[in-house]
Amino acid sequence: MQDCIFCKIISGEIPSSKVYEDEYVYAFNDINPMAPVHILVIPKTHISNVMDVNSENSDIIAHIFEAIAVIAKQQKLEKGFRVVSNCNEYAGQTVFHLHFHILGGRRLSMEMA
């Protein structure tokens, strides 16, 4: 999508602090971190959010979780981390390109809302 900020990050139009990249996935440090480690993991294919996952693109989502495991090991998050994806406005999604937040580097609160 032309005006999608994450598509522009993937294409290199907008700079980012890349931590991982492969054929299907791009991951970078969040510019507004909520934990010592806060990484966004996004598919290179534009998918708006979880509601748009289907049988034609679910293999990309499976690959994202494989990448999350690699990234977590690289970041030394063996003690634990959280993976979050907001879906639509009421959940706090502000960029409508599917993305997963990896949060870790300290003990996280049990509060989810």
LOVEXSE-316496 format. One record per residue: residue number from 0; residue in one letter; x, y, z of N, C-alpha, C in turn. Coordinates in steps of 0.02 Angstrom, whole numbers, plus 32768, in hexadecimal, padded with zeros to 4 digits. Layout:
BEGIN
<atom NUM, "A", <X, Y, Z>, <X, Y, Z>, <X, Y, Z>>
...
! end
This chain:
BEGIN
<atom 0, "M", <802A, 7FC5, 8000>, <8000, 8000, 8000>, <802D, 803E, 8000>>
<atom 1, "Q", <801B, 806E, 7FD8>, <8044, 80AA, 7FCE>, <8050, 80D3, 800C>>
<atom 2, "D", <801C, 80DC, 8036>, <8023, 8109, 806F>, <8030, 80E4, 80B1>>
<atom 3, "C", <803F, 80A4, 80AE>, <804A, 807C, 80EB>, <8092, 8087, 8104>>
<atom 4, "I", <8098, 809F, 8141>, <80DA, 80AE, 815D>, <8105, 8070, 8162>>
<atom 5, "F", <80E7, 8036, 8173>, <810F, 7FF9, 8178>, <8126, 7FE1, 8133>>
<atom 6, "C", <80FD, 7FE9, 8100>, <8112, 7FD8, 80BC>, <814D, 8005, 80A8>>
<atom 7, "K", <814B, 8044, 80BC>, <8182, 8072, 80AD>, <81C2, 8060, 80D4>>
<atom 8, "I", <81BA, 8047, 8110>, <81F4, 802F, 8136>, <8213, 7FF2, 8113>>
<atom 9, "I", <81EA, 7FC3, 80FE>, <8202, 7F88, 80DB>, <8227, 7F9B, 809B>>
<atom 10, "S", <820D, 7FCB, 8076>, <822C, 7FE0, 8037>, <826A, 800A, 8040>>
<atom 11, "G", <8275, 8022, 807E>, <82B0, 804C, 808C>, <82A2, 8097, 8084>>
<atom 12, "E", <8265, 80A9, 8073>, <8253, 80F0, 806D>, <8257, 8114, 80B0>>
<atom 13, "I", <8247, 80F0, 80E5>, <824A, 810B, 8129>, <827E, 80E1, 814F>>
<atom 14, "P", <82AE, 8102, 8170>, <82E1, 80DC, 8195>, <82C4, 80B9, 81D3>>
<atom 15, "S", <82E5, 8083, 81E6>, <82D2, 805F, 8223>, <8311, 803E, 8240>>
<atom 16, "S", <830A, 8027, 827C>, <8340, 8004, 829E>, <8333, 7FB8, 8298>>
<atom 17, "K", <8348, 7F9D, 825F>, <833A, 7F56, 824F>, <835E, 7F27, 827F>>
<atom 18, "V", <8338, 7EF4, 8296>, <8357, 7EC0, 82BF>, <8354, 7E7C, 829D>>
<atom 19, "Y", <8329, 7E75, 826A>, <8322, 7E35, 8248>, <8300, 7E40, 8205>>
<atom 20, "E", <8315, 7E18, 81D4>, <82F3, 7E1A, 8193>, <82FF, 7DD9, 8170>>
<atom 21, "D", <82CB, 7DC0, 814F>, <82D2, 7D88, 8121>, <82A3, 7D94, 80E7>>
<atom 22, "E", <8296, 7D62, 80C0>, <826E, 7D6A, 8083>, <8226, 7D82, 8091>>
<atom 23, "Y", <820B, 7D70, 80CB>, <81C4, 7D7D, 80D9>, <81B7, 7DAE, 8112>>
<atom 24, "V", <81EB, 7DBA, 813B>, <81E2, 7DDE, 817A>, <8215, 7E16, 8181>>
<atom 25, "Y", <8200, 7E4C, 81A0>, <822D, 7E83, 81B2>, <821F, 7E94, 81FB>>
<atom 26, "A", <8253, 7E9D, 8223>, <824B, 7EAE, 8269>, <8279, 7EE8, 827B>>
<atom 27, "F", <825F, 7F15, 82A4>, <8285, 7F50, 82B7>, <8271, 7F68, 82FC>>
<atom 28, "N", <829D, 7F8F, 831C>, <828F, 7FAA, 835E>, <8258, 7FDE, 835A>>
<atom 29, "D", <822A, 7FDB, 8389>, <81F3, 800B, 838D>, <8210, 804F, 83A1>>
<atom 30, "I", <81F8, 8085, 8382>, <8212, 80C8, 8392>, <81F6, 80E3, 83D3>>
<atom 31, "N", <81C3, 80C2, 83EE>, <81A6, 80D6, 842E>, <81A3, 8098, 845C>>
<atom 32, "P", <81DC, 8080, 8473>, <81DD, 803F, 8496>, <81B7, 8040, 84D8>>
<atom 33, "M", <8193, 800A, 84E4>, <816D, 8000, 8521>, <818F, 7FCF, 8551>>
<atom 34, "A", <81CA, 7FB6, 853D>, <81F2, 7F88, 8565>, <823A, 7F8F, 854D>>
<atom 35, "P", <826B, 7F76, 8573>, <82B0, 7F7B, 855D>, <82BB, 7F5D, 8517>>
<atom 36, "V", <8299, 7F27, 8508>, <8298, 7F0B, 84C4>, <8251, 7F14, 84AA>>
<atom 37, "H", <824B, 7F39, 8473>, <8209, 7F43, 8453>, <8215, 7F43, 8408>>
<atom 38, "I", <8206, 7F0B, 83EA>, <8214, 7F01, 83A3>, <81D2, 7EF5, 837F>>
<atom 39, "L", <81CA, 7F14, 8344>, <8190, 7F08, 831A>, <81A4, 7ED7, 82E4>>
<atom 40, "V", <817A, 7EA4, 82DA>, <8186, 7E72, 82A7>, <814D, 7E76, 8275>>
<atom 41, "I", <815D, 7E81, 8235>, <812A, 7E8D, 8203>, <8135, 7E61, 81C6>>
<atom 42, "P", <80FE, 7E4C, 81A6>, <8106, 7E27, 8167>, <8118, 7E59, 8130>>
<atom 43, "K", <8140, 7E42, 8101>, <8150, 7E6D, 80C7>, <8114, 7E74, 8099>>
<atom 44, "T", <80E7, 7E45, 809C>, <80A8, 7E4A, 8077>, <8077, 7E73, 80A0>>
<atom 45, "H", <8057, 7EA4, 8081>, <8028, 7ECD, 80A7>, <7FEA, 7EA5, 80B8>>
<atom 46, "I", <7FDF, 7E9D, 80F9>, <7FA2, 7E80, 8115>, <7F8B, 7EB3, 8149>>
<atom 47, "S", <7F4E, 7EC9, 8147>, <7F38, 7F00, 8172>, <7F39, 7EEF, 81BC>>
<atom 48, "N", <7F1F, 7EB6, 81CF>, <7F20, 7EA1, 8215>, <7F0B, 7E58, 8219>>
<atom 49, "V", <7F03, 7E3F, 8256>, <7EF3, 7DF9, 8261>, <7EB2, 7DE5, 823D>>
<atom 50, "M", <7E83, 7E13, 8236>, <7E44, 7E04, 8215>, <7E4D, 7DF2, 81CB>>
<atom 51, "D", <7E86, 7E03, 81AF>, <7E92, 7DF4, 8168>, <7EBF, 7DB7, 815E>>
<atom 52, "V", <7ECD, 7D92, 8192>, <7EF2, 7D54, 818B>, <7EC2, 7D1F, 8170>>
<atom 53, "N", <7ED9, 7CFA, 813D>, <7EAF, 7CC7, 811E>, <7EDB, 7C8E, 8105>>
<atom 54, "S", <7EBC, 7C5E, 80E4>, <7EE1, 7C23, 80CC>, <7F16, 7C34, 8098>>
<atom 55, "E", <7F0E, 7C6D, 8077>, <7F3F, 7C81, 8044>, <7F7E, 7CA2, 8062>>
<atom 56, "N", <7F7A, 7CBC, 809F>, <7FB4, 7CDE, 80BC>, <7FC8, 7CC4, 8101>>
<atom 57, "S", <7FA6, 7C91, 811A>, <7FB5, 7C79, 815E>, <7FFB, 7C5B, 8163>>
<atom 58, "D", <8017, 7C44, 812C>, <805C, 7C2A, 812E>, <808D, 7C62, 8141>>
<atom 59, "I", <807E, 7C9F, 812D>, <80A9, 7CD8, 8140>, <80A6, 7CE3, 818B>>
<atom 60, "I", <806B, 7CDB, 81A8>, <8063, 7CE4, 81F0>, <808A, 7CAF, 8216>>
<atom 61, "A", <8086, 7C71, 81FF>, <80AE, 7C3C, 821E>, <80F8, 7C4D, 821A>>
<atom 62, "H", <810E, 7C67, 81E2>, <8154, 7C79, 81DA>, <8167, 7CB3, 8209>>
<atom 63, "I", <813A, 7CE2, 8213>, <8147, 7D19, 8241>, <8156, 7CFD, 8287>>
<atom 64, "F", <8130, 7CCC, 829D>, <813C, 7CB0, 82E0>, <817D, 7C89, 82E3>>
<atom 65, "E", <8192, 7C6B, 82AC>, <81D5, 7C4D, 82A9>, <820A, 7C84, 82B1>>
<atom 66, "A", <8200, 7CBC, 828F>, <822F, 7CF4, 8294>, <822F, 7D11, 82DB>>
<atom 67, "I", <81F5, 7D15, 82FA>, <81F1, 7D2F, 833F>, <821C, 7D05, 836D>>
<atom 68, "A", <821B, 7CC3, 8365>, <8244, 7C97, 838F>, <828E, 7CA5, 8384>>
<atom 69, "V", <82A3, 7CAF, 8345>, <82E9, 7CBF, 8336>, <82FC, 7D02, 8355>>
<atom 70, "I", <82D2, 7D34, 834C>, <82DF, 7D77, 8367>, <82E4, 7D74, 83B3>>
<atom 71, "A", <82B7, 7D51, 83D4>, <82B7, 7D4C, 841E>, <82F8, 7D2D, 8436>>
<atom 72, "K", <8310, 7CFB, 8413>, <8351, 7CDC, 8426>, <838A, 7D0D, 841B>>
<atom 73, "Q", <8389, 7D31, 83E3>, <83BD, 7D62, 83D5>, <83BE, 7D99, 840A>>
<atom 74, "Q", <8384, 7DAC, 8423>, <837D, 7DE1, 8455>, <8386, 7DC7, 849C>>
<atom 75, "K", <8394, 7D86, 84A3>, <839E, 7D66, 84E4>, <8362, 7D6F, 8512>>
<atom 76, "L", <8327, 7D5F, 84F8>, <82E9, 7D65, 851D>, <82D1, 7D22, 853A>>
<atom 77, "E", <8300, 7CF7, 854A>, <82EF, 7CB4, 8562>, <82C4, 7CB4, 85A1>>
<atom 78, "K", <82CA, 7CE8, 85CB>, <82A2, 7CEC, 8608>, <8259, 7CFA, 85F9>>
<atom 79, "G", <824B, 7D14, 85BE>, <8206, 7D20, 85AB>, <81FC, 7D60, 8585>>
<atom 80, "F", <81C7, 7D61, 855F>, <81B5, 7D9C, 8538>, <816C, 7D96, 8525>>
<atom 81, "R", <8150, 7DCC, 850C>, <810A, 7DCE, 84F8>, <8106, 7DDE, 84AE>>
<atom 82, "V", <80D6, 7DC0, 848C>, <80C7, 7DCE, 8446>, <8080, 7DE9, 8443>>
<atom 83, "V", <8078, 7E25, 8426>, <8037, 7E46, 8424>, <8028, 7E5F, 83DD>>
<atom 84, "S", <7FEA, 7E57, 83C9>, <7FD3, 7E74, 838A>, <7F90, 7E96, 8397>>
<atom 85, "N", <7F8D, 7ED7, 838B>, <7F4F, 7EFC, 8392>, <7F27, 7EF7, 8351>>
<atom 86, "C", <7EE6, 7EF0, 8357>, <7EBC, 7EE8, 831C>, <7E84, 7F1B, 831C>>
<atom 87, "N", <7E8B, 7F4C, 82F1>, <7E5B, 7F82, 82E8>, <7E5F, 7FB7, 831F>>
<atom 88, "E", <7E3B, 7FED, 8314>, <7E41, 8029, 833E>, <7E33, 801D, 8388>>
<atom 89, "Y", <7DFE, 7FF7, 8398>, <7DEC, 7FED, 83DF>, <7E23, 7FC9, 8405>>
<atom 90, "A", <7E4E, 7FA4, 83E3>, <7E85, 7F80, 8403>, <7EC5, 7FA9, 8404>>
<atom 91, "G", <7EC3, 7FE3, 83E3>, <7EFE, 800F, 83E2>, <7F29, 8009, 83A4>>
<atom 92, "Q", <7F11, 7FE8, 8370>, <7F39, 7FE4, 8332>, <7F3A, 8029, 8311>>
<atom 93, "T", <7F76, 8043, 8306>, <7F7D, 8085, 82E6>, <7F9B, 8081, 82A1>>
<atom 94, "V", <7FC0, 804B, 8293>, <7FDB, 8040, 8250>, <7FB8, 8001, 8235>>
<atom 95, "F", <7F94, 8008, 81FE>, <7F6C, 7FD1, 81E5>, <7F93, 7FA6, 81B3>>
<atom 96, "H", <7FCA, 7F8C, 81CE>, <7FF3, 7F58, 81AD>, <8001, 7F28, 81E6>>
<atom 97, "L", <7FEC, 7EEA, 81DE>, <7FF3, 7EB8, 8213>, <8039, 7EBB, 8231>>
<atom 98, "H", <803D, 7EBD, 8273>, <807E, 7EBD, 8295>, <8077, 7E9E, 82DA>>
<atom 99, "F", <80AE, 7E81, 82F0>, <80B1, 7E62, 8331>, <80E6, 7E85, 835A>>
<atom 100, "H", <80D6, 7E97, 8397>, <8105, 7EB6, 83C5>, <8126, 7E7E, 83EE>>
<atom 101, "I", <8168, 7E7E, 83F1>, <818C, 7E54, 8420>, <81A1, 7E82, 8459>>
<atom 102, "L", <818A, 7E73, 8495>, <8199, 7E9B, 84D0>, <81BE, 7E70, 8503>>
<atom 103, "G", <81F6, 7E88, 851B>, <821C, 7E61, 854D>, <8255, 7E89, 8569>>
<atom 104, "G", <8282, 7E66, 8589>, <82BD, 7E85, 85A6>, <82B4, 7E97, 85F0>>
<atom 105, "R", <8279, 7E8A, 860B>, <826A, 7E94, 8652>, <822B, 7E6C, 8662>>
<atom 106, "R", <821D, 7E65, 86A2>, <81DE, 7E44, 86B6>, <81A5, 7E71, 86A1>>
<atom 107, "L", <8176, 7E56, 867C>, <813D, 7E7D, 8664>, <8102, 7E78, 8694>>
<atom 108, "S", <80DA, 7EAB, 8696>, <809E, 7EAD, 86BF>, <806D, 7E78, 86A7>>
<atom 109, "M", <8046, 7E5D, 86D5>, <8012, 7E2D, 86C3>, <7FD6, 7E50, 86A3>>
<atom 110, "E", <7FD3, 7E92, 86AB>, <7F9B, 7EB8, 868F>, <7FA0, 7EBB, 8643>>
<atom 111, "M", <7F6A, 7EAD, 8622>, <7F6A, 7EAC, 85D9>, <7F43, 7EE5, 85BB>>
<atom 112, "A", <7F1D, 7F0A, 85E2>, <7EF4, 7F3F, 85C6>, <7F06, 7F82, 85E3>>
! end
